[in-house]
Amino acid sequence: MTADAEAGDESSIQPVLLVEPRDGTPEPLVTREELAAAAEGLAAGHGPVAVDAERASGYRYGQRAYLIQLRRAGYGTVLIDPIALPDLTSIDAALADAEWILHAANQDLPCLAEVGMRPRRLFDSELVGRLLGSERVSLSTMLEQHLSIRLEKGHSAADWSTRPLPKSWLVYAALDVELLIELRAVLVAELDRTGKREWAEQEFQAVLQAPPPPPRVDPWRRTSGIHGVRNRRQLAMIRALWEARDQLAARRDIAPGRVLPDAAIIGAVRANPLTIDALIALPVFGGHRQQRSAPYWLEALEAGRAVPESELPPVALMPTDPDAIPSPSRWREKDALAAARLVACREVVALNAEKHQVVVHNLLAGEIVRRLAWTSVTPLSVTAVRARMAELGARPWQIDLLAAELTEALDTTLPEPPQEPQAPAND
């Protein structure tokens, strides 16, 4: 058989569907005695530990965990109910020396920290997929690609605050950590083969050391449909309704969009109802639940209408960052040379991403590229560019790989404008 035929046979292998964890599906722990036994068992296990968390995004207010899954060799899989057991520092202590394997760690680390779980060492399988050049890095895709195993999926968007959790949901949750340890082994071998192991380690450290994101400025401006509102009084009314909704959602522990959809906020502001009857005549507000809350929503609208002219929000959010840079779409008119530098720097990153088979934004964050190009570096030298990249948050491997070529790109000059043709001299 030829090599091409063998490759064809390999590519035609259908992934095996995994529908149940190999050791069965455990019930979630809900007592302190069960938790103590699990901490002891996990501590006695060996090797890295697979970790995952399920939230109730879209159903509950905030991003807290409603189920936490762990698996470690020598112990097996454990599911923990963090609502019944909100303090998991004993689990954290049991795993203090272990490497934690998470898929898309930055999504789960905040809710794990809320219950006292903070990894000291990390392996992020999604991040590794991007360093290996994969654009499609969902867990199911990576398991099919690297282990030829397909998971029984279907509950990722479920309301994990439901109690008791259905058996099929628990199976789904247990499967999310079932193969992470095996996947890690394959990915480590691939990192070693491609010479990217150190790159990954530096990225993991960056994830662990990243500070929490700062609070959003004017989060109400993210209301869907607000882009069509240019009237400052209407913006004040949107803000008042958004804040009233957020307070009610937090009090009821319900996702804000389930308390009142964004479309209802925009519709109410555009209609500008002055009475409860006029408000409940609008779509959504006429529902039985919203009718009970109608006085609350009308009061919010009236508060927005009463905002003094001097306190009305601006149509556009003014930048509060002293180092803010304009949108790249406006660079050509504001600073043509900076726009030319940006094009040159982006080309360097794109070519290297293709050469080293890394997803572009994982090779170097777009924000770093933009800040380098906007102000450049003066005096321009490789040493100075390396220092500036480090200041902007680039990792050492990125600096080593790109600094020299980015220095050349930053040395870009504007092309000479075309010369007007000379009129022929009269004889």
N, C-alpha and C positions, 0 to 999 in steps of 0.2 A: 504494500500500500504506500502511496506517495505521501510526502509531508503535507501537501495541500489537501489530500483526502482525509488524512488524520485530523487536520485542523478543522475541516468541514464537519467531520463526525463530532468533534469536541464542541463546536459551536451549536450543533443541533441537539445537544443534551438538554432535556427539559428539566427545570429545577424541581426538586422534590417539595411537595406541599407539606408543611409542618402545621398540624392542627392542635396538638396538645404538647405541653411540656413533658420532657422525658421522665421526670420524677413525679408527674401529677401536678395539680394546681393547688397550692396551699390556701387556706383561709387567711384573711388579713388578721394580723395581731391587734388586739384591742385592750389587753390587760398589761399591767406593769410586770406581772410574773412572766407572761409570754415574752415581753420585751427583754427582760433580763436574761432569759434563756437564749434568745436570739443573739444578743450581744456576746454572750459567752461562746456560742457556736460559731459566729462569724469571726471572732478573735482567734479561735482555734483553727479556722480554715487557713488556706495557703494561696499565695499568688494574688493577682489583682482581683478587684471586686467590680462587678457590673452593677451600675446604678441607673435608675430611671425614676421619673415622677410624673404623675398624671394630675393635670389641673382641670378646672371647670370653666375655661375661657368661653365667653359668650353666654354663660349662665349665672355666674357669681361675680360679685364685685372683687376686683383685685386678681392676683395671680398666685394664690396660696396653693400648696399641694394638697390633694385629697386622697392620694395613694402613693406610696413609695415602694419601689421594687428593688431588691438586691439579690445578687447571686455570687457565690464564691466557692471555688473548688474546696472540697472537704466538708462542706456544709450544705450547699444546695441553694434553693431559692426561698426567699422570705418576702412576704407582702406585709406592709405596715400601714395601719390606718392612722394618719397624723392628726385626725380630728379627735379621735379617742385618746391618742398618745402624742400630744403636741411638743413634748420635750424629748428629742432623740439624741441628746448629748452622749448617752451611754453607747449608742451605735457609732457615733462619731469617734469616741475614744477607742472602741474596739477595732476601728479601721484606720487608726491614726497613721500606721506605718504602711498601709496598703496603697497601691496605685488604683485610682478610681477610673473606671471606663464609663464615659457617658457619650451619647450621640447628640450633637448640638448642645454642648455643655452650657453655653451662655444662656440658653432658655431655661434650664433647670437649676442652675446654681443659686439664683436668688431665692427661690421657694425652698430649696434645701437649707439654705442659711437661716431661714425663718424658724426652722425646727432644730437648729443647732448642728447641722451637718455641713462641714467645710473640708473639701479634700486638700491634702498637702501635696499630693502628686496626682497628675491628671493625664488621661489619654482620651482624646476626643476623636472618635471614629469618623464623624462627619467632616471635621477639619482636615483629617488625614486624606479623606477622599478628594478634597479640593486641592491639597498639595500634590496629589498624584494625578491631577488634571481632569477629574470627573466633574462635570456640571450637574449631573443627577446624583445626589448624595443622600437620598432618603435611606432609612435603615433597610427597608425592604429591598430597594434597588441594589444596595451594596451587598446584602446577603445573597441575593441571586447572582450577582457578578462574581463574588469571591468564594462563596461556599456552595453555590448551586442549590440553595434552599429558599423556598418562598414561604412567607409567613401567612397565616390566616389573619387577615386584618379587617378593620371595619368599625372600630370604636374610638378612633382618635379624637373625634369631635363630640364625644358623649358627655353627658353631665355627670362628671365623676363625683359630685357631691351627693349623688343618689345613695340612699342607704335602705336596705342592704344592697350591695353591688351585685348585679346579676352574675351568674357563673360564667357566661360567655365573655363578659368584660374582664373577669379575673384571669381567664385563660389568655386573652389578648395581652393583658398587662404582664403576666408571667413570661410570655413569649418575647416581650420586648427586651428582656435581659437574658433569655435562654442561650443566645449564641454570641453575645458580645465578647466573651472571653476568647472564643474560637476566632471570631472576626479580627480581634486585636492581633492574634498570633500571625494571621495571614498578612495583615497590613504592616506589621513590624518587619516581616521578611521583605515586603515590597519597598518599604522605606530604606532598608539596608541595601537592597539591590540597586535602587536609584540614587543612593547617596544623600537621601533627604532626612535621615533619622535626626540629625542635629537640628535641622530646620523645624521639624515637628516639635522637638523638645522646647525650643525657644518660643514657638507659638503657644504651647501649653502653658508655659510660665506666664506669657503675656495675658492669657485668659484668666489665670488664677490671680494675677496682680492687678487686673483692671478695676478701677474704682467704679462704684455704681454710677449710672448715668445721672446727670443733673436733672432737676425737675424741669419739665417743659415750660417755656414761657407762653402764656396765653394758650393753654391746651384747648380751649373752646374753639379756636380757629381751625381745628381739625374736623369740625362738624362737616359731614358730607353735604355738598351742595352750597357751601358758603361762598365758593369762588364766584358765584353769580350775584352776590350781594355787595353793592358798592356804597350803600347809604349808611352813614355812621350811626344814625339813630337805630336803624334796623340791626346793625352789628351789636349795639348795646343790648337790644332785646334778645338777640341770639345768645349773647354772653349770659344774660340773666336767666334765661330758660335752661341753658346748659349747666350753669352752676346749681340751679334748683334741682335739676335732674340728678346731678352728681351727688348732691347731699342726700337726696331720697334713696338713690341706689346704694350708697354706703350704709345708710341706716337700715335698709332692708336686706343688705347683702345680696343684691341682684345686679347683674350686668347692666350698665346704663342703657344700652340699646334695647333691652327688654322692658325697662321702665317706660321709655319714650323713644321711638325711633328718631334718627336725625332728620328724616324727611318730614316728620310731624313738627319738629322745631322750626324748620325753614318754612313750612306751609303756614304755621301759625303766625310767624313774623310777617310774612308777605300779606296774609289776610288781615292782620292787625285787629282782631276782634276786641270789642269794648265791653261785652257782656258775657256771662256764662253761657247763655243760650247761643250766642254767636260762636263761641268757642267750641261747644259740643256739636255744632253743625258741621264742623270741619272733619275730614277723614281722620281716623284714629281716635280723636278726642270724643267721638260719639259712643265708643265702646263702654260697656258697663263699668269696667275698672277705672277707665279714664274719666268717666262722668263723676265718680266719687272724688277724684283728685282735681276736678276742674277749678275749684276756687284756688287751689295751690298754684296751678299753672297760670291762671289769670293774674294772680298777685305777682308772679314773676314777670309776666309781660308788662304789667303796670310799673314795676320797678325799673325795667329797661326804658320805658317811655319817660320816666321821671328823672333820668340821669341828666345832670346839668350839662349844658352845651360844652363847657370847658373840660368835662371829664369823659366825653364820648371817645370811644376807641378809634385810632386811626384806621383808615381803610387797609393799609399795609402795615405789617408788623415791622417796626423799626429795629434794626440790629442793635443788640446790647453788647455784643462781643467786640471789644476794641480792636481785635485782630481779624474781624470779619472781612471776607473777600467777596466781591460780587459774583453773581452767577456766571459761569464760563460763557454762556450765550451772549453776554454783554462785554466780554473782554475786548473784542476786536474794535469796538467803538471807544472803549475807555483806555486801553493800552495795547496797541497792535503788537508791540514787541513781546509783551507777556503772553498774548494769544499765540504767537509763533513759538515761544518757548514751550507752552503747554502742548501744542501739537507734536513737537519734537520729543518731549518727555514721554507722552503717551505712546508714541511709536516705539521708544526704547522698551517700555514696560510690555507692550503687546508682543514685540518680537522675542523678548526673553521668556515671556509666558509660554509662547509657542515652542521655543527652543527647549525649555526645561519642563514642559508639560505640567504647568501649574495654572489654575484658574487666575485670571488677570488680577482681580481685586485682592486675591490672597498673596500674589507676588508683591504687590505694594498697594496700600490703600489709596483710593482716589483722592482723598483729602490731603494726603502727604504730597502727592504729585501736584495738585493744584497750588498748594502753599509754596512749594519749591519754585514753581513757574511764575507765580504772581510777583514775588519779591526777589526772586533769584538769590544769588549769594555774592556778596562783594567783600573783598576781592575774590574772584572765582578761582577755586582750586579744588582738586579732589579731596584734600584734607578738610577744607571748609565745607564742602558738600556732605562729606561723611558726618561731620559734626552737626550740621543742620538736619540731616535725616534722623540722626539719633535724637535730637531735640524734639522732632516732630513725632517720635514714637516708632520709627522703623526698627526692626530687629537686626542684630548683627549680621545674620545670614543675608538679609535683604540689602544691607549696606555693602557688604563684600561683593555681592553679585552685581549691583547696579550703579554704585557711586561713580565709577569712572565714566561709564557711558552717559549717565545723567549729567555729568559735568560738561561733556561735549555738547549735549543737547541744550544745556542752559547757555551755551556760548553762541546760540543762534542769533543771526542778524536778519533784519528785514531785507528782502530783495530790493534792488534798485528799481525805481519806477521806470516803466518803458519810456524810451526817448521818443519825443515827437519827431516824425520824419522832417528833415530839412527841405525846405522848398528849394528847387534848383535855382542857382544864381542866374540872373539875366545877363545875356552876352552884351 
